[in-house]
Amino acid sequence: MIATFSQLPQQVRQYMLVTFNYWNFTITDGALRMLVVLHFHHLGYTPLQIASLFLFYEFFGVVTNLIGGWLGAKLGLNKTMNIGLAMQVTALFMLAVPADSLTVLWVMLAQAISGIAKDLNKMSAKSAIKTLVPNDQQGALYKWIAILTGSKNALKGAGFFLGGLLLAWLGFQGAVVLMASVLVAVLIMSLTWLEKDLGKAKKAIKFKEIFSKSRSINILSAARMFLFGARDVWFVVALPIYLGQVFGWDHLWVGGFLALWVIAYGFVQGFAPRITGKAQGVVPDGRVALIWVAVLAFITGAIALGVQYDWQPQFTIVFGLLVFGAVFAVNSSLHSYLIVSYAKGDGVSLDVGFYYMANAMGRLIGTILSGWVYQVAGLAACLWVSFSFLVITTLISIGLLQHKLASAQ
């Protein structure tokens, strides 16, 4: 098998390595999130307290994406990717301490390290694809980004299920030790085979260049912030707790359902190029992104109304979540393609890092609001906040209309 791998073209080998690295990181990241939510809810933590455990995770994601893009361009994406893996291993082992040592501050610190690790890994993986695809092959770029993003989310969903399963099977400490051990093996493979200067900028990169000067990237970044805030304000903390408290689902049911949702979400992302017109010979532009986010806003408003008036709550939430996930997946895939397409070729991680800084800011805002709004006003209020964020995203996306259509390659 190794001999066959070595015979593949260099670009394909590097793409496979980056994707394999990203896949393994992602499944442990999804599992860890579900482990923390379910374990600390079982211990009696309130929704707002659980949300606070992720505060440093999301905050340092903002900082990491801003600085990580500069580091990736200066040091090379292989180094930032491997640093991310090593930090995730560290965070997991920090959580393997005895139960009475798992104080809120200690968990927040471990989550901070995990947040830095996750965004270093994600920024490195998505930036690396830009360096492996020629500029005149936008259709191929869209397809590769969609596959990477879709498979990542499918595996994150599997991670949600794995988190619930491992919590029931091995307990919290046993689960994190097992995941850390797997990532150590992945890190060794990555250090051995990943190209040494992958994504390293050819010219000197100044630190002040971390802020994007591109109008289109700034608009897309603002849209991304509100888009992901709209998802996380009801999905991260409010929904898992609601499913357990109101519907009476146990840990495995909650983890399993959310896992299936994210897996389906990932598959839709992978097929997004076909859904949005690549089969007809075009790749998407800002107009397509505007249309899809407007549709998502409408769907979210309909779900919020159903929950507000208690209309068949299980059907409304389960079916509504599936529809929301499918349309959100297309939006996410469109954005992921557009940022890599807009980014400049040399030092691509600078633009991608700035964009994912906005993504992390949206997740931070959404996570905090998910715990606070749910605790104060319930799930319907979370959905109305989500709807308002998507209306803002739609208005911001009007600024993307100047982006020109390109031919698919």
C-alpha positions as CSV (number, residue, x, y, z in Angstrom):
1,M,0.0,0.0,0.0
2,I,2.8,2.4,0.8
3,A,4.5,1.5,-2.5
4,T,1.3,2.4,-4.3
5,F,1.0,5.7,-2.4
6,S,4.6,6.6,-3.4
7,Q,3.7,6.1,-7.1
8,L,0.9,8.7,-7.1
9,P,1.6,12.3,-8.4
10,Q,3.1,14.6,-5.8
11,Q,0.1,16.9,-5.7
12,V,-2.3,14.0,-5.1
13,R,0.0,12.5,-2.3
14,Q,0.1,15.9,-0.5
15,Y,-3.6,16.4,-0.8
16,M,-4.2,12.9,0.6
17,L,-1.8,13.5,3.5
18,V,-3.4,16.9,4.3
19,T,-6.9,15.4,4.2
20,F,-5.9,12.4,6.3
21,N,-4.4,14.6,8.9
22,Y,-7.4,16.9,8.9
23,W,-9.8,14.0,9.1
24,N,-8.2,12.4,12.2
25,F,-7.9,15.8,13.9
26,T,-11.6,16.6,13.2
27,I,-13.1,13.3,14.5
28,T,-11.3,13.8,17.8
29,D,-12.4,17.5,17.9
30,G,-16.0,16.6,17.4
31,A,-15.8,13.8,20.0
32,L,-14.2,16.1,22.6
33,R,-16.9,18.7,22.1
34,M,-19.7,16.2,22.7
35,L,-17.8,14.7,25.7
36,V,-17.5,18.0,27.4
37,V,-21.2,19.0,26.8
38,L,-22.6,15.7,27.9
39,H,-20.2,15.0,30.8
40,F,-20.5,18.4,32.4
41,H,-24.3,18.6,31.9
42,H,-24.4,15.2,33.7
43,L,-22.4,16.8,36.6
44,G,-25.1,19.5,36.9
45,Y,-23.6,22.4,35.1
46,T,-26.0,25.0,33.8
47,P,-26.2,25.8,30.0
48,L,-24.3,29.1,30.6
49,Q,-21.6,27.4,32.6
50,I,-21.2,24.8,29.9
51,A,-21.0,27.5,27.3
52,S,-18.3,29.2,29.4
53,L,-16.1,26.0,29.1
54,F,-15.8,26.8,25.4
55,L,-15.2,30.5,25.8
56,F,-11.4,30.2,25.6
57,Y,-11.7,27.6,22.8
58,E,-13.6,30.0,20.6
59,F,-11.7,33.2,21.7
60,F,-8.3,31.7,21.0
61,G,-9.7,30.5,17.6
62,V,-10.1,34.1,16.7
63,V,-6.5,35.0,17.7
64,T,-5.1,31.9,16.1
65,N,-6.7,32.4,12.7
66,L,-5.4,36.0,12.7
67,I,-1.8,35.2,13.6
68,G,-1.8,31.6,12.2
69,G,-2.2,32.8,8.7
70,W,0.9,34.9,9.0
71,L,2.8,32.0,10.7
72,G,1.7,29.6,7.9
73,A,3.0,32.0,5.2
74,K,6.2,32.6,7.1
75,L,7.1,29.1,8.4
76,G,5.2,26.8,6.0
77,L,1.8,25.1,6.3
78,N,3.4,21.8,7.2
79,K,4.7,23.3,10.4
80,T,1.5,25.0,11.5
81,M,-0.4,21.8,10.8
82,N,1.9,19.7,12.9
83,I,2.0,22.2,15.7
84,G,-1.8,22.0,15.7
85,L,-1.7,18.2,16.1
86,A,0.8,18.4,18.9
87,M,-1.3,21.0,20.8
88,Q,-4.4,18.8,20.5
89,V,-2.6,15.9,22.0
90,T,-1.5,18.1,24.9
91,A,-5.1,19.3,25.4
92,L,-6.4,15.8,25.5
93,F,-3.8,14.6,28.0
94,M,-4.6,17.7,30.2
95,L,-8.2,16.4,30.4
96,A,-7.1,12.9,31.4
97,V,-6.4,14.0,35.0
98,P,-8.5,12.6,37.9
99,A,-12.1,13.8,38.0
100,D,-11.6,16.0,41.1
101,S,-8.9,18.0,39.2
102,L,-11.2,18.9,36.4
103,T,-11.9,22.4,37.6
104,V,-13.7,24.9,35.3
105,L,-10.5,26.9,34.9
106,W,-8.4,23.8,34.0
107,V,-11.0,22.7,31.4
108,M,-11.1,26.2,30.0
109,L,-7.3,26.2,29.7
110,A,-7.3,22.8,27.9
111,Q,-10.1,24.0,25.6
112,A,-8.0,27.1,24.8
113,I,-5.1,24.9,23.7
114,S,-7.6,22.7,21.7
115,G,-9.1,25.8,20.1
116,I,-5.6,27.0,18.9
117,A,-4.9,23.5,17.7
118,K,-8.1,23.2,15.7
119,D,-7.8,26.5,13.9
120,L,-4.1,26.0,13.1
121,N,-5.0,22.6,11.6
122,K,-8.0,23.9,9.6
123,M,-6.3,27.0,8.3
124,S,-3.3,24.9,7.2
125,A,-5.4,22.3,5.5
126,K,-7.6,24.7,3.5
127,S,-4.7,27.0,2.6
128,A,-2.7,24.0,1.4
129,I,-5.4,23.1,-1.3
130,K,-4.8,26.5,-2.9
131,T,-1.1,25.7,-3.4
132,L,-1.9,22.4,-5.0
133,V,-4.4,23.5,-7.7
134,P,-3.4,25.8,-10.7
135,N,-5.1,29.2,-10.7
136,D,-6.8,28.4,-14.1
137,Q,-8.6,25.4,-12.7
138,Q,-11.3,27.0,-10.5
139,G,-13.7,24.1,-11.0
140,A,-11.1,21.6,-9.7
141,L,-10.4,24.0,-6.8
142,Y,-14.1,24.1,-5.9
143,K,-14.4,20.3,-6.1
144,W,-11.3,19.7,-3.9
145,I,-12.4,22.3,-1.3
146,A,-16.0,20.8,-1.2
147,I,-14.6,17.3,-0.7
148,L,-12.3,18.4,2.1
149,T,-14.9,20.5,3.8
150,G,-17.7,17.9,3.4
151,S,-15.7,15.0,4.5
152,K,-14.4,17.0,7.5
153,N,-18.0,17.7,8.7
154,A,-19.1,14.1,8.1
155,L,-16.3,13.0,10.3
156,K,-17.0,15.7,12.9
157,G,-20.5,14.2,13.0
158,A,-19.0,10.8,13.5
159,G,-17.0,12.4,16.3
160,F,-20.2,13.5,18.0
161,F,-21.4,10.0,18.0
162,L,-18.0,8.7,19.1
163,G,-18.0,11.1,22.0
164,G,-21.3,9.8,23.3
165,L,-20.2,6.2,22.8
166,L,-16.8,6.6,24.4
167,L,-18.4,8.4,27.4
168,A,-20.7,5.5,28.0
169,W,-18.0,2.9,27.3
170,L,-14.7,4.2,28.7
171,G,-15.7,7.2,30.8
172,F,-14.4,10.7,30.3
173,Q,-10.7,10.1,31.1
174,G,-10.5,6.8,29.2
175,A,-12.0,8.5,26.1
176,V,-9.5,11.4,26.0
177,V,-6.5,9.1,26.5
178,L,-7.6,6.9,23.6
179,M,-8.0,9.9,21.3
180,A,-4.7,11.4,22.3
181,S,-2.9,8.1,21.5
182,V,-4.4,8.0,18.0
183,L,-3.3,11.6,17.3
184,V,0.2,10.8,18.3
185,A,0.4,8.2,15.6
186,V,-1.0,10.7,13.0
187,L,1.5,13.3,14.1
188,I,4.4,10.9,13.4
189,M,3.1,10.2,9.9
190,S,2.6,13.9,9.2
191,L,6.1,14.7,10.4
192,T,7.5,12.0,8.1
193,W,5.7,12.6,4.8
194,L,4.3,16.1,4.6
195,E,6.2,18.4,2.2
196,K,8.6,20.6,4.2
197,D,7.9,24.0,2.5
198,L,4.2,23.5,1.8
199,G,2.5,27.0,1.5
200,K,5.6,28.9,2.5
201,A,5.5,32.4,1.0
202,K,8.3,33.2,-1.5
203,K,8.6,36.9,-0.4
204,A,9.0,38.2,3.1
205,I,5.7,38.5,5.0
206,K,5.3,41.5,7.4
207,F,3.2,41.0,10.5
208,K,0.9,44.0,9.6
209,E,-0.2,42.0,6.5
210,I,-2.4,39.8,8.7
211,F,-5.3,42.2,8.0
212,S,-6.8,41.8,4.6
213,K,-6.7,44.7,2.2
214,S,-9.2,43.0,-0.2
215,R,-12.7,44.4,-0.2
216,S,-14.2,41.1,-1.4
217,I,-12.5,39.2,1.4
218,N,-13.5,41.7,4.1
219,I,-17.2,41.4,2.9
220,L,-17.1,37.6,2.7
221,S,-15.5,37.5,6.2
222,A,-18.2,39.6,7.7
223,A,-20.9,37.4,6.1
224,R,-19.1,34.3,7.4
225,M,-19.1,35.7,11.0
226,F,-22.8,36.1,11.1
227,L,-23.5,32.9,9.2
228,F,-21.7,30.7,11.7
229,G,-23.0,32.7,14.7
230,A,-26.5,31.9,13.4
231,R,-25.7,28.2,13.4
232,D,-23.9,28.0,16.8
233,V,-26.4,30.2,18.7
234,W,-28.8,27.2,18.8
235,F,-26.7,24.2,17.8
236,V,-23.7,24.2,20.2
237,V,-25.2,24.3,23.7
238,A,-29.0,24.9,23.5
239,L,-29.9,22.0,21.2
240,P,-28.1,19.1,22.9
241,I,-29.4,20.2,26.3
242,Y,-33.0,20.8,24.9
243,L,-33.0,17.3,23.4
244,G,-32.1,15.8,26.8
245,Q,-34.3,18.0,29.0
246,V,-37.4,18.4,26.9
247,F,-37.5,15.2,24.8
248,G,-35.9,13.0,27.5
249,W,-33.2,11.6,25.2
250,D,-30.1,10.0,26.8
251,H,-26.5,10.7,26.0
252,L,-26.3,8.1,23.2
253,W,-29.5,9.4,21.5
254,V,-28.3,13.0,21.6
255,G,-24.8,12.2,20.4
256,G,-26.2,9.8,17.8
257,F,-28.8,12.2,16.4
258,L,-26.4,15.2,16.2
259,A,-23.8,12.9,14.7
260,L,-26.1,11.8,11.9
261,W,-27.1,15.5,11.3
262,V,-23.4,16.6,10.9
263,I,-22.6,13.5,8.7
264,A,-25.5,14.3,6.4
265,Y,-24.4,18.0,6.5
266,G,-20.9,16.9,5.4
267,F,-22.2,14.8,2.5
268,V,-24.3,17.7,1.2
269,Q,-21.2,19.9,1.4
270,G,-19.3,17.4,-0.7
271,F,-22.0,17.5,-3.4
272,A,-22.4,21.3,-3.3
273,P,-20.5,21.8,-6.6
274,R,-23.2,19.8,-8.4
275,I,-26.0,21.5,-6.5
276,T,-24.8,25.0,-7.3
277,G,-24.1,24.6,-11.0
278,K,-20.7,23.2,-11.7
279,A,-22.2,20.4,-13.8
280,Q,-23.5,23.2,-16.2
281,G,-19.9,24.5,-16.7
282,V,-19.8,27.4,-14.2
283,V,-18.5,27.9,-10.7
284,P,-20.4,30.0,-8.1
285,D,-20.1,33.8,-7.6
286,G,-21.3,36.3,-5.0
287,R,-24.8,36.2,-6.5
288,V,-25.2,32.5,-5.8
289,A,-24.0,33.0,-2.2
290,L,-26.6,35.8,-1.7
291,I,-29.5,33.6,-2.9
292,W,-28.6,30.6,-0.8
293,V,-28.2,32.6,2.5
294,A,-31.6,34.3,1.8
295,V,-33.2,30.8,1.5
296,L,-31.5,29.8,4.8
297,A,-32.9,32.9,6.6
298,F,-36.4,32.0,5.4
299,I,-36.1,28.4,6.6
300,T,-34.8,29.5,10.0
301,G,-37.6,31.9,10.5
302,A,-40.1,29.1,9.8
303,I,-38.5,26.8,12.4
304,A,-38.5,29.6,14.9
305,L,-42.2,30.1,14.4
306,G,-42.9,26.4,14.8
307,V,-41.0,26.2,18.0
308,Q,-42.5,29.5,19.3
309,Y,-46.0,28.2,18.9
310,D,-45.2,24.7,20.0
311,W,-46.4,23.2,16.8
312,Q,-45.5,19.4,16.7
313,P,-42.1,20.3,18.5
314,Q,-40.3,17.0,17.8
315,F,-41.3,17.1,14.1
316,T,-40.5,20.8,13.8
317,I,-37.1,20.5,15.4
318,V,-35.9,17.2,13.9
319,F,-37.2,17.9,10.3
320,G,-36.4,21.6,10.5
321,L,-32.9,20.8,11.6
322,L,-32.4,18.5,8.7
323,V,-33.5,21.1,6.2
324,F,-31.5,23.8,7.9
325,G,-28.4,21.6,7.8
326,A,-28.7,20.8,4.1
327,V,-29.1,24.5,3.1
328,F,-26.5,25.6,5.6
329,A,-24.0,23.0,4.2
330,V,-24.4,24.6,0.7
331,N,-23.8,28.0,2.1
332,S,-20.7,26.9,4.0
333,S,-19.3,25.1,1.0
334,L,-19.9,28.2,-1.2
335,H,-18.1,30.4,1.3
336,S,-15.2,28.0,1.6
337,Y,-14.7,28.0,-2.1
338,L,-15.0,31.7,-2.5
339,I,-12.4,32.6,0.1
340,V,-9.8,30.2,-1.4
341,S,-10.7,31.6,-4.9
342,Y,-10.4,35.2,-3.7
343,A,-7.1,34.7,-1.8
344,K,-3.9,35.7,-3.4
345,G,-1.6,32.8,-4.4
346,D,1.6,33.7,-2.6
347,G,1.0,33.6,1.1
348,V,-2.5,32.3,0.7
349,S,-2.8,31.5,4.4
350,L,-2.9,35.2,5.2
351,D,-6.2,35.7,3.5
352,V,-7.6,32.4,4.6
353,G,-6.5,33.0,8.2
354,F,-8.2,36.4,8.3
355,Y,-11.4,34.9,6.9
356,Y,-11.4,32.0,9.5
357,M,-10.7,34.6,12.2
358,A,-14.1,36.0,11.3
359,N,-15.5,32.4,11.3
360,A,-14.1,31.9,14.8
361,M,-15.5,35.2,16.0
362,G,-19.0,34.1,14.8
363,R,-18.6,30.8,16.6
364,L,-17.5,32.6,19.8
365,I,-20.5,34.9,19.7
366,G,-22.8,32.0,18.9
367,T,-21.5,29.8,21.6
368,I,-21.9,32.4,24.4
369,L,-25.4,33.4,23.2
370,S,-26.3,29.7,22.9
371,G,-25.9,29.2,26.6
372,W,-27.1,32.5,27.8
373,V,-30.2,33.0,25.6
374,Y,-31.3,29.4,26.1
375,Q,-30.9,29.7,29.9
376,V,-32.9,33.0,30.0
377,A,-35.5,32.5,27.2
378,G,-35.4,29.0,25.7
379,L,-34.8,27.5,22.3
380,A,-37.3,29.6,20.4
381,A,-35.3,32.7,21.4
382,C,-32.1,31.1,20.2
383,L,-33.7,30.5,16.8
384,W,-35.0,34.1,16.5
385,V,-31.4,35.3,17.2
386,S,-30.2,32.9,14.5
387,F,-32.8,34.3,12.1
388,S,-31.7,37.9,12.8
389,F,-28.1,36.9,12.2
390,L,-29.0,35.4,8.8
391,V,-30.9,38.5,7.8
392,I,-27.7,40.5,8.5
393,T,-25.7,37.9,6.5
394,T,-28.0,38.4,3.6
395,L,-27.6,42.1,3.7
396,I,-23.8,41.9,3.9
397,S,-23.8,39.4,1.0
398,I,-25.3,42.0,-1.4
399,G,-21.7,43.4,-1.4
400,L,-20.5,40.2,-3.1
401,L,-22.5,40.7,-6.3
402,Q,-19.4,42.2,-8.0
403,H,-17.7,38.9,-8.1
404,K,-17.6,37.6,-11.7
405,L,-18.5,34.1,-12.9
406,A,-15.7,31.8,-14.0
407,S,-15.7,28.7,-16.2
408,A,-15.4,25.4,-14.5
409,Q,-12.3,23.4,-15.4
